[in-house]
């Protein structure tokens, strides 16, 4: 049965946030791998996505440590399909990005990847903004505010990249 995100309790919200950060870590790692393999003459592209992957992993680790300290080992799992709203979901058409990279059109591959990454990070900003608004627990609210700043920084940095 699907639920509204707003119906999640603090522990469930934290678990969902961990899952999202882990998923995005894997997406950005895949993009880094793609640019390393098909655009080896563009090392800054690899670095860009590997750096984003590393940051998402750090966010997930921060959230996981907070969860474990507060609630104990994570025994709860929440599927994205169980939540009605789309939250920070990357709209990745890897086939189109791969086709552009394989034909040597690094600019097109980068443009599509950046569009996806900006949409993803905008979703993260909206996600953490919502958590900040609805969280009454001061400790969790502070954590979400910190992550909101991180995600906004990602968005701002991605918008500065020129293709």
C-alpha positions as CSV (number, residue, x, y, z in Angstrom):
1,X,0.0,0.0,0.0
2,X,1.4,3.4,-1.0
3,X,1.7,6.2,1.6
4,X,2.2,9.9,1.5
5,X,5.7,10.9,2.5
6,X,4.2,13.2,5.1
7,X,2.8,10.1,6.9
8,X,6.3,8.7,7.6
9,X,7.4,9.0,11.2
10,X,10.9,10.4,12.0
11,X,12.6,7.0,11.9
12,X,11.0,6.1,8.6
13,X,11.9,9.5,7.1
14,X,15.5,9.0,8.1
15,X,15.6,5.5,6.6
16,X,14.1,6.9,3.4
17,X,16.7,9.6,3.3
18,X,19.5,7.1,3.7
19,X,18.1,5.0,0.9
20,X,17.9,8.0,-1.4
21,X,21.4,9.1,-0.7
22,X,22.7,5.5,-1.4
23,X,20.7,5.3,-4.7
24,X,22.1,8.6,-5.9
25,X,25.7,7.6,-4.9
26,X,25.3,4.6,-7.3
27,X,23.8,6.7,-10.1
28,X,26.6,9.3,-10.0
29,X,29.2,6.5,-9.7
30,X,27.8,4.9,-12.9
31,X,28.1,8.3,-14.7
32,X,31.7,8.6,-13.5
33,X,32.4,5.2,-14.9
34,X,30.7,6.0,-18.2
35,X,32.8,9.2,-18.7
36,X,36.0,7.3,-17.6
37,X,35.3,4.6,-20.2
38,X,34.0,6.7,-23.1
39,X,35.5,10.1,-22.6
40,X,38.9,9.4,-21.2
41,X,40.2,12.6,-22.7
42,X,37.8,14.5,-20.5
43,X,39.0,13.6,-16.9
44,X,37.2,16.5,-15.4
45,X,33.9,14.8,-16.3
46,X,34.9,11.7,-14.5
47,X,35.9,13.8,-11.5
48,X,32.7,15.7,-11.4
49,X,30.5,12.7,-11.1
50,X,32.8,10.7,-8.9
51,X,32.9,13.7,-6.6
52,X,29.1,13.9,-6.5
53,X,29.0,10.2,-5.8
54,X,31.5,10.6,-2.9
55,X,29.4,13.4,-1.5
56,X,26.2,11.4,-1.7
57,X,28.0,8.5,0.1
58,X,29.1,10.9,2.8
59,X,25.5,12.1,3.3
60,X,24.3,8.6,3.5
61,X,27.0,7.7,6.0
62,X,26.1,10.8,8.1
63,X,22.4,9.8,8.1
64,X,23.2,6.2,8.9
65,X,25.4,7.2,11.8
66,X,22.7,9.4,13.1
67,X,20.1,6.6,12.7
68,X,22.3,4.0,14.5
69,X,23.0,6.4,17.4
70,X,19.4,7.4,17.8
71,X,17.4,4.2,16.9
72,X,20.0,1.4,16.8
73,X,20.8,-0.8,13.9
74,X,18.6,-0.2,10.8
75,X,16.0,-2.9,10.7
76,X,13.5,-0.9,8.7
77,X,13.3,-0.7,4.9
78,X,11.1,1.5,2.8
79,X,10.7,1.1,-0.9
80,X,10.4,4.2,-3.1
81,X,7.4,2.5,-4.6
82,X,5.7,2.6,-1.2
83,X,5.8,6.4,-1.3
84,X,3.3,8.3,-3.5
85,X,5.5,11.3,-4.2
86,X,8.6,11.2,-6.3
87,X,11.5,12.3,-4.1
88,X,14.9,13.2,-5.5
89,X,14.5,10.6,-8.2
90,X,17.1,10.9,-10.9
91,X,15.6,10.8,-14.4
92,X,18.5,9.0,-15.9
93,X,18.3,7.9,-19.5
94,X,21.6,6.2,-19.5
95,X,21.1,4.9,-23.0
96,X,21.0,8.4,-24.5
97,X,24.0,9.5,-22.4
98,X,25.9,6.4,-23.3
99,X,25.1,6.8,-27.1
100,X,26.4,10.4,-27.0
101,X,29.5,9.4,-25.1
102,X,30.2,6.4,-27.4
103,X,30.0,8.6,-30.5
104,X,32.5,11.1,-28.9
105,X,29.9,13.8,-28.2
106,X,31.1,14.5,-24.7
107,X,29.3,17.8,-24.7
108,X,25.9,16.2,-25.3
109,X,26.6,13.5,-22.8
110,X,27.6,16.1,-20.2
111,X,24.6,18.3,-21.0
112,X,22.2,15.4,-20.4
113,X,24.0,14.2,-17.3
114,X,24.0,17.7,-15.9
115,X,20.3,18.1,-16.6
116,X,19.6,14.9,-14.7
117,X,22.0,15.8,-11.8
118,X,20.4,19.3,-11.4
119,X,16.9,17.8,-11.4
120,X,18.1,15.3,-8.8
121,X,19.7,17.9,-6.6
122,X,16.6,20.2,-6.9
123,X,14.6,17.2,-5.7
124,X,17.0,16.8,-2.8
125,X,16.5,20.4,-1.9
126,X,12.7,20.0,-2.0
127,X,13.0,16.8,0.0
128,X,15.1,18.2,2.8
129,X,13.1,21.5,2.8
130,X,10.0,19.4,3.5
131,X,11.7,17.4,6.2
132,X,12.9,20.7,7.9
133,X,9.3,22.1,7.7
134,X,7.6,19.1,9.2
135,X,10.2,17.8,11.7
136,X,9.6,18.9,15.3
137,X,12.5,16.9,16.7
138,X,15.3,19.5,17.1
139,X,18.1,17.0,16.6
140,X,16.7,15.6,13.4
141,X,15.7,19.1,12.2
142,X,19.3,20.3,12.6
143,X,20.6,17.3,10.6
144,X,18.1,17.9,7.8
145,X,19.0,21.6,7.7
146,X,22.7,20.7,7.3
147,X,21.8,18.3,4.5
148,X,19.6,21.0,2.9
149,X,22.6,23.3,2.7
150,X,24.8,20.6,1.2
151,X,22.2,19.8,-1.5
152,X,21.7,23.5,-2.3
153,X,25.5,23.8,-2.7
154,X,25.5,20.8,-5.1
155,X,22.7,22.5,-7.2
156,X,24.5,25.8,-7.2
157,X,27.8,24.2,-8.3
158,X,26.1,22.2,-11.1
159,X,24.4,25.3,-12.4
160,X,27.8,27.0,-12.8
161,X,29.1,24.3,-15.1
162,X,29.1,25.5,-18.7
163,X,28.8,23.0,-21.5
